[in-house]
Amino acid sequence: MAFFILELTKSVTVHPRHFHAKLPDHVINRLLTLTEGTTSGLYGYLLAVVEVERPLPPGRILPGTGHAIFRLRYKALVYRPFLGEVLDGVIASVTRHGVFVAVGPLSVFVSARNVPSDMEFDDSEQCFASVVQGSEDRLEVGTMVRLRIVGMRRDATEIAAVGTLRADYLGVLG
Amino acid sequence: MDLGVDQEENAENLKFGELFGDNEHCQPLLICEVAELLRQKRAELPAELQSSLGPIFVKSEAYVERFNQFRSAEVAKVVRVRLERHPELHPFERAQLANLLPETPAEAKAIIPSLKGKLDDDVLGQLLRDLAALVE
C-alpha cells in the first residue's frame, strides 16, 4: 500500500470574527477540517496533515465580504494507489462474480476471471476454494491476499480499482 | 468490468504522474513509518476527540496495524537505513520492498518489475535477507 508525504497548498477562507490573537490557530484548524479525511482522484486519501509551513503567509481581504483568504502550504500523509502496483489486502466480501478486497479505505474488485486459476466458486460455502488435492487455500471474508491493481478509475472525490490475483507470487498470503 | 487504463501512470515502470513523480515534494513512506505517524496523530488528540477521526483514518490505521512487519520506531529507522544504502533504488521500490518483503530476488522482480536489471541478484538477495532478519 503506497503511502506518501506530499506537499500541497490550500486556500483557507476565514470569517472576520476570527481576526484576533488566536487567528493562526483558527486558520490551521480550518485547514485540518477542510482536508483531513477527504478523498481526491488526484492526491488519493488524505489521512492527516503532518506539517503546516510557518510562518503562515499574510491573509488577503476579499473585497465585498471582509473574509480573509490564506494560501497555506502543508505536508500531508496520503494513501494513493497506482496502476500496476502490488499490494496486500483483506477480503471484505465474496460473490460468485468475484471478491472485494479492502486495502485500507480503498476497495478493489477482483473478478472471478482473475482469481487464481486453480480456484472455483463453491456454492454451498459461498467462497472460492482451491481444487488442487491437499490445498486448503480459500478466498473467504477475512482472507489476506496479495494482488496487483490492473485498472483504476479516478474522479474528483472517488477512487475505484480492479485487481488480479492470477500471477506468480500473487494470491492467498501464506 | 473495465475501468479504463490511465496512460500517464504505471507503477510497473515507475510512472507516477506530475504530482507524485516529483521526488522533491513527494516521498513514499514505509508502512512501519506510517504506523508511527498515525500513532503520534492519535496521541496528540485529547480523549474526547478520539472518536472524531474519520473512516479514512480509522481504516488506514487498522490496515497499517495488520500489515506492519516492523514493530518499533527504532527498527523502522534501521530498515530505512538499509534501504538507503542502495542509491540506485527508486524511493517507491524501497517502500515496496519493505512493505511486501519478497523472499527471493525472483519474487521481488515479479512483484516489483522495475527492479529488473537494477540490482545484482546477490546484492538484492542480501538486502532481502537483511530485511527479513528485522521482522519481529
HADDOCK unambig.tbl for C-alpha pairs under 7 A between the chains (distance, minus, plus):
assign (segid A and resid 2 and name CA) (segid B and resid 28 and name CA) 6.74 0.50 0.50
assign (segid A and resid 3 and name CA) (segid B and resid 28 and name CA) 5.67 0.50 0.50
assign (segid A and resid 3 and name CA) (segid B and resid 29 and name CA) 5.37 0.50 0.50
assign (segid A and resid 4 and name CA) (segid B and resid 26 and name CA) 6.46 0.50 0.50
assign (segid A and resid 4 and name CA) (segid B and resid 27 and name CA) 5.26 0.50 0.50
assign (segid A and resid 4 and name CA) (segid B and resid 28 and name CA) 4.16 0.50 0.50
assign (segid A and resid 4 and name CA) (segid B and resid 29 and name CA) 5.39 0.50 0.50
assign (segid A and resid 5 and name CA) (segid B and resid 26 and name CA) 5.60 0.50 0.50
assign (segid A and resid 5 and name CA) (segid B and resid 27 and name CA) 5.11 0.50 0.50
assign (segid A and resid 5 and name CA) (segid B and resid 28 and name CA) 6.37 0.50 0.50
assign (segid A and resid 6 and name CA) (segid B and resid 25 and name CA) 6.01 0.50 0.50
assign (segid A and resid 6 and name CA) (segid B and resid 26 and name CA) 4.50 0.50 0.50
assign (segid A and resid 6 and name CA) (segid B and resid 27 and name CA) 6.56 0.50 0.50
assign (segid A and resid 7 and name CA) (segid B and resid 25 and name CA) 5.37 0.50 0.50
assign (segid A and resid 7 and name CA) (segid B and resid 26 and name CA) 6.40 0.50 0.50
assign (segid A and resid 37 and name CA) (segid B and resid 54 and name CA) 5.85 0.50 0.50
assign (segid A and resid 37 and name CA) (segid B and resid 56 and name CA) 5.55 0.50 0.50
assign (segid A and resid 37 and name CA) (segid B and resid 57 and name CA) 6.56 0.50 0.50
assign (segid A and resid 47 and name CA) (segid B and resid 56 and name CA) 6.41 0.50 0.50
assign (segid A and resid 47 and name CA) (segid B and resid 57 and name CA) 5.30 0.50 0.50
assign (segid A and resid 82 and name CA) (segid B and resid 9 and name CA) 6.97 0.50 0.50
assign (segid A and resid 82 and name CA) (segid B and resid 10 and name CA) 6.44 0.50 0.50
assign (segid A and resid 82 and name CA) (segid B and resid 11 and name CA) 5.92 0.50 0.50
assign (segid A and resid 83 and name CA) (segid B and resid 9 and name CA) 6.53 0.50 0.50
assign (segid A and resid 83 and name CA) (segid B and resid 10 and name CA) 5.03 0.50 0.50
assign (segid A and resid 83 and name CA) (segid B and resid 11 and name CA) 5.89 0.50 0.50
assign (segid A and resid 84 and name CA) (segid B and resid 10 and name CA) 5.55 0.50 0.50
assign (segid A and resid 84 and name CA) (segid B and resid 11 and name CA) 4.99 0.50 0.50
assign (segid A and resid 84 and name CA) (segid B and resid 12 and name CA) 5.24 0.50 0.50
assign (segid A and resid 85 and name CA) (segid B and resid 11 and name CA) 5.27 0.50 0.50
assign (segid A and resid 85 and name CA) (segid B and resid 12 and name CA) 6.60 0.50 0.50
assign (segid A and resid 86 and name CA) (segid B and resid 111 and name CA) 6.14 0.50 0.50
assign (segid A and resid 103 and name CA) (segid B and resid 63 and name CA) 6.98 0.50 0.50
assign (segid A and resid 104 and name CA) (segid B and resid 59 and name CA) 4.94 0.50 0.50
assign (segid A and resid 104 and name CA) (segid B and resid 60 and name CA) 4.50 0.50 0.50
assign (segid A and resid 104 and name CA) (segid B and resid 63 and name CA) 5.18 0.50 0.50
assign (segid A and resid 105 and name CA) (segid B and resid 56 and name CA) 5.46 0.50 0.50
assign (segid A and resid 105 and name CA) (segid B and resid 59 and name CA) 5.51 0.50 0.50
assign (segid A and resid 105 and name CA) (segid B and resid 60 and name CA) 6.19 0.50 0.50
assign (segid A and resid 151 and name CA) (segid B and resid 2 and name CA) 6.98 0.50 0.50
assign (segid A and resid 151 and name CA) (segid B and resid 3 and name CA) 5.61 0.50 0.50
assign (segid A and resid 151 and name CA) (segid B and resid 4 and name CA) 6.34 0.50 0.50
assign (segid A and resid 151 and name CA) (segid B and resid 5 and name CA) 5.94 0.50 0.50
assign (segid A and resid 152 and name CA) (segid B and resid 3 and name CA) 5.70 0.50 0.50
assign (segid A and resid 152 and name CA) (segid B and resid 4 and name CA) 6.83 0.50 0.50
assign (segid A and resid 152 and name CA) (segid B and resid 5 and name CA) 6.83 0.50 0.50
assign (segid A and resid 153 and name CA) (segid B and resid 3 and name CA) 5.54 0.50 0.50
assign (segid A and resid 153 and name CA) (segid B and resid 4 and name CA) 6.88 0.50 0.50
assign (segid A and resid 169 and name CA) (segid B and resid 107 and name CA) 6.54 0.50 0.50
